[in-house]
Amino acid sequence: MSRVALMLAISERQSFEISPWQSLTLDWAKTPNGRYYSNKAPGPSLLATPLFAVLYKPIYWGLKHLYPEPKRFNTAWNNALSFIMWLISFTFQIVPFVWVISRLAIVLEEHFVSRGGILFFIFAAMFGNTGCFYMNCFHGHGYAMVFSLAGIFYLLKKNWVLLGLFLGGGVLGDYSSALLIPIILVWVLTMEPSKGCGRVYWALGKGLVFPLIVFAFYHWSSFGGILTLPQKYQNPIFVDPSTDYKTFGVLSLLPKADVLYQLLFGPYRGVLLTQPYILLLSILLPMSCFLEILHRAKASDKSMIGLISAVFFCGLLWMNAGFNGWHGGGAPGPRYLVSVFPIMAFSGALLWNTISRAAQIVLWGTLLFSVAFFAVVLTVGATPPETQTLRFFYTGVFKNLNEYPQFLPRLGLVVLTFGWGVVMEKRRSLTAKKHG
């Protein structure tokens, strides 16, 4: 609700201050002058506010006149607000995400990637990672996935201005996405001729300038400095008083070994238990790049994309392992890593034809496990609290199906959807062979 509060503040008061709506959320930052602001990165709210304002005001006043009784109005308004937020998520997350995936699938075809590799990318990006759970809710993760994946698309197209725009826009929506910028800058330095680096950097700068101006203005207006993040004035309930987290009481510059283990292998949010193919790709992608350098003295763009995604993954792991809220509250996996998962899936597909048959089989097997797991997560529509393991929570669903009446109908819909997709793909393959 913190992002909703920010949109309400902009719509109602043309301000970033959420003090009148502070009671809606615990995700706030209180500045020394006593004002409340959202503690979330502002990008998703800023992008969605125009549509929110158009929908919110007529619906709100219409319900106010239709239901003068406060209790009935509150119920109707909460339902309407849920619909508005779903529509915003659909418009600004699901639609652009599907578009980017379709464009990248065409890129894979242009690189002569086999059908198995293309389908691996589509299934992994859309149905086989923690981020798919957040695509139809406005938590910012869907926004981050769209912008990071679009950035990779424009990197391959060498459209440096749009690459800069999406890299900067990604930072506006997820502060940790800033890690991708220096990684890309180093990539340009190594892959582009030395005399062409300046031209590329200039084009990247032109793309970055607008989102960085918005970033600077928002943070200066709200927190008093262009680089001052809301975590400096974080809600005290999220601040760890121990000396372990020295940056704003929530961050440590060095990762915690036990948290790193939990993120990778642990039963609460571990990558191994939720999307194990990501761990395999984190080894295969840099290995492929280094082997290519050994044999050819230079890595191709395809291999470097894989290395970029692996380095980005390691960087996000490092940051998340130094964050006191690494678990993300109720979450079906490591939610603060989601912006890299579709990139890694695409990188694996891009190198699909160079991967051994055995590795392809293992990748598909682990991906199908992930798809099955997230099918259960989506049909349940609930997430475990940070104190419960994923296995305990979701096996408990099967033991108490009467408490989840929506589970079986939703699961049936998911199975039918996947079945329809498989049939259509088979038809497409047969048609392609006939016209072969």
Secondary structure, 3 states (H helix, E strand, C coil): CHHHHHHHHHHHHCCCCCHHHHHHCCCEEECCCCCEEECCCCHHHHHHHHHHHHHHHHHHHHHHHHCCCHHHHHHHHHHHHHHHHHHHHHHHHHHHHHHHHHHHHHHHHHCCCCHHHHHHHHHHHHHCCHHHHHCCCCCCHHHHHHHHHHHHHHHHCCCHHHHHHHHHHHHHHCHHHHHHHHHHHHHHHHHCCHHHHHHHHHHHHHHHHHHHHHHHHHHHHHHCCCCCCHHHHECHHHCCCCCCCCECCCECCCCCHHHHHHHHHCCCCCHHHHCHHHHHHHHHHHHHHHHHHHHHCCCCHHHHHHHHHHHHHHHHHHHHCCECCCCCCCCCCCHHHHHHHHHHHHHHHHCHHHCCHHHHHHHHHHHHHHHHHHHHHHHHCCCCCCCCCHHHHHHHHHHCHHHCCCHHHHHHHHHHHHHHHHHHHHHHHHHHHHCC
